[in-house]
Amino acid sequence: MRRVLIVGATSPLARYMAHGFAHRGDTLFLAARDTEELERVACDVRVRFGATVHTGRFDAAAIEEHEAFWQEVVRSLGGVDGVVWVAGTMEGLEEAFRQPQAVRRLIEVNLTGAASLLTLAACYFEEQGRGFIAGVSSVAGDRGRGQNYPYGAAKGGFSLFLQGLRNRLSKRGVQVTTIKPGFIDTRMTWGRDKLPFLASPQRVAKESVQAVLKGKDVAYVPAVWGLVMLVIRSIPERIFKKMSI
Ligand SMILES: NC(=O)c1ccc[n+]([C@@H]2O[C@H](COP(=O)([O-])OP(=O)(O)OC[C@H]3O[C@@H](n4cnc5c(N)ncnc54)[C@H](OP(=O)(O)O)[C@@H]3O)[C@@H](O)[C@H]2O)c1
């Protein structure tokens, strides 16, 4: 039995990841901003798996509250064995191409907030000499594209942050897994036509939990995205800048 914090637990992806951990007998702390929806998710997990599930409000952008939140998680769970960061947003992407406050907001939620909380988790696990951190980044962070670079830049920064954490913590018995999904069928992609390799949140969650359990460093989910991004990363910049993909 492990004690696992899941951040962004109202997202479909996190919800199915919660099932994956609860199914193995883990105790969970679910966090996000929408506390009513959180309670619904928690009830569902309790009923399905008989798991102990705590909930707490968490805002990635309210960095001044993160230390108190982390203490609350440690207290409620009686110690922490793993943290799964799923929270993310693409809200305000159009505005972020023109407005400083909008680009700041995207980076704050997707990168700064994640880095802030995971820094607290990293120090805790480092001292404990065990634990795991899994961060849901995105293939969007693998190469800057004109259509989404404010979001992609935050996710790319998050991937690098996780890579650095892994380099720091692997020597201390702490596992860090970077999860890079392609397109997932959630509200984030709602209304967008013909997205290639669009996967259900159930499938992405199942493969993400497997990646964590297997102790993977980086997992593209579904795996085909590893190949797709290998090709996309290898396109020379002088050609890539003229493409609209
Ligand atoms: N959908 C895709 O195609 C896709 C592709 C690659 C990667 N991803 C990544 O997968 C993760 C899950 O996304 P999703 O598609 O399931 O989207 P989603 O349904 O919009 O879920 C986003 C989650 O992030 C939380 N969140 C947003 N802003 C937050 C904030 N300021 N503080 C704390 N939590 C916040 C939301 O909870 P509250 O609103 O309750 O706070 C929600 O739980 C994200 O990191 C996303 O970037 C998605």
Ligand as a Chemical Component Dictionary entry (heavy atoms), coordinates in Angstrom:
data_LIG
# 
_chem_comp.id                   LIG 
_chem_comp.type                 NON-POLYMER 
_chem_comp.pdbx_formal_charge   0 
_chem_comp.three_letter_code    LIG 
# 
loop_
_chem_comp_atom.comp_id 
_chem_comp_atom.atom_id 
_chem_comp_atom.alt_atom_id 
_chem_comp_atom.type_symbol 
_chem_comp_atom.charge 
_chem_comp_atom.model_Cartn_x 
_chem_comp_atom.model_Cartn_y 
_chem_comp_atom.model_Cartn_z 
_chem_comp_atom.pdbx_ordinal 
LIG N1  N1  N 0  -5.841  16.602 -23.716 1  
LIG C1  C1  C 0  -4.718  16.474 -24.416 2  
LIG O1  O1  O 0  -4.731  16.302 -25.663 3  
LIG C2  C2  C 0  -3.378  16.483 -23.714 4  
LIG C3  C3  C 0  -2.228  16.156 -24.455 5  
LIG C4  C4  C 0  -0.990  16.142 -23.817 6  
LIG C5  C5  C 0  -0.904  16.446 -22.475 7  
LIG N2  N2  N 1  -2.033  16.787 -21.779 8  
LIG C6  C6  C 0  -1.885  17.100 -20.356 9  
LIG O2  O2  O 0  -2.643  16.169 -19.613 10 
LIG C7  C7  C 0  -3.032  16.762 -18.365 11 
LIG C8  C8  C 0  -4.521  16.538 -18.167 12 
LIG O3  O3  O 0  -5.211  17.252 -19.156 13 
LIG P1  P1  P 0  -6.701  16.950 -19.624 14 
LIG O4  O4  O 0  -6.669  16.806 -21.088 15 
LIG O5  O5  O -1 -7.279  15.863 -18.806 16 
LIG O6  O6  O 0  -7.371  18.360 -19.357 17 
LIG P2  P2  P 0  -8.489  18.857 -18.369 18 
LIG O7  O7  O 0  -9.663  17.950 -18.376 19 
LIG O8  O8  O 0  -8.689  20.300 -18.732 20 
LIG O9  O9  O 0  -7.822  18.762 -16.919 21 
LIG C9  C9  C 0  -6.940  19.722 -16.449 22 
LIG C10 C10 C 0  -6.733  19.506 -14.963 23 
LIG O10 O10 O 0  -5.842  20.504 -14.476 24 
LIG C11 C11 C 0  -6.420  21.130 -13.341 25 
LIG N3  N3  N 0  -6.014  22.518 -13.276 26 
LIG C12 C12 C 0  -6.121  23.473 -14.228 27 
LIG N4  N4  N 0  -5.659  24.652 -13.756 28 
LIG C13 C13 C 0  -5.253  24.413 -12.472 29 
LIG C14 C14 C 0  -4.704  25.227 -11.452 30 
LIG N5  N5  N 0  -4.486  26.545 -11.622 31 
LIG N6  N6  N 0  -4.393  24.659 -10.277 32 
LIG C15 C15 C 0  -4.626  23.339 -10.059 33 
LIG N7  N7  N 0  -5.165  22.516 -10.979 34 
LIG C16 C16 C 0  -5.476  23.060 -12.173 35 
LIG C17 C17 C 0  -7.930  21.006 -13.536 36 
LIG O11 O11 O 0  -8.612  20.992 -12.291 37 
LIG P3  P3  P 0  -9.464  22.223 -11.693 38 
LIG O12 O12 O 0  -10.021 22.992 -12.845 39 
LIG O13 O13 O 0  -10.501 21.539 -10.840 40 
LIG O14 O14 O 0  -8.484  22.969 -10.888 41 
LIG C18 C18 C 0  -8.015  19.617 -14.161 42 
LIG O15 O15 O 0  -7.992  18.639 -13.141 43 
LIG C19 C19 C 0  -2.620  18.235 -18.466 44 
LIG O16 O16 O 0  -1.372  18.425 -17.830 45 
LIG C20 C20 C 0  -2.444  18.449 -19.955 46 
LIG O17 O17 O 0  -1.559  19.510 -20.236 47 
LIG C21 C21 C 0  -3.272  16.800 -22.361 48 
# 
loop_
_chem_comp_bond.comp_id 
_chem_comp_bond.atom_id_1 
_chem_comp_bond.atom_id_2 
_chem_comp_bond.value_order 
_chem_comp_bond.pdbx_ordinal 
LIG N1  C1  SING 1  
LIG C1  O1  DOUB 2  
LIG C1  C2  SING 3  
LIG C2  C3  SING 4  
LIG C2  C21 DOUB 5  
LIG C3  C4  DOUB 6  
LIG C4  C5  SING 7  
LIG C5  N2  DOUB 8  
LIG N2  C6  SING 9  
LIG N2  C21 SING 10 
LIG C6  O2  SING 11 
LIG C6  C20 SING 12 
LIG O2  C7  SING 13 
LIG C7  C8  SING 14 
LIG C7  C19 SING 15 
LIG C8  O3  SING 16 
LIG O3  P1  SING 17 
LIG P1  O4  DOUB 18 
LIG P1  O5  SING 19 
LIG P1  O6  SING 20 
LIG O6  P2  SING 21 
LIG P2  O7  DOUB 22 
LIG P2  O8  SING 23 
LIG P2  O9  SING 24 
LIG O9  C9  SING 25 
LIG C9  C10 SING 26 
LIG C10 O10 SING 27 
LIG C10 C18 SING 28 
LIG O10 C11 SING 29 
LIG C11 N3  SING 30 
LIG C11 C17 SING 31 
LIG N3  C12 SING 32 
LIG N3  C16 SING 33 
LIG C12 N4  DOUB 34 
LIG N4  C13 SING 35 
LIG C13 C14 SING 36 
LIG C13 C16 DOUB 37 
LIG C14 N5  SING 38 
LIG C14 N6  DOUB 39 
LIG N6  C15 SING 40 
LIG C15 N7  DOUB 41 
LIG N7  C16 SING 42 
LIG C17 O11 SING 43 
LIG C17 C18 SING 44 
LIG O11 P3  SING 45 
LIG P3  O12 DOUB 46 
LIG P3  O13 SING 47 
LIG P3  O14 SING 48 
LIG C18 O15 SING 49 
LIG C19 O16 SING 50 
LIG C19 C20 SING 51 
LIG C20 O17 SING 52 
# 
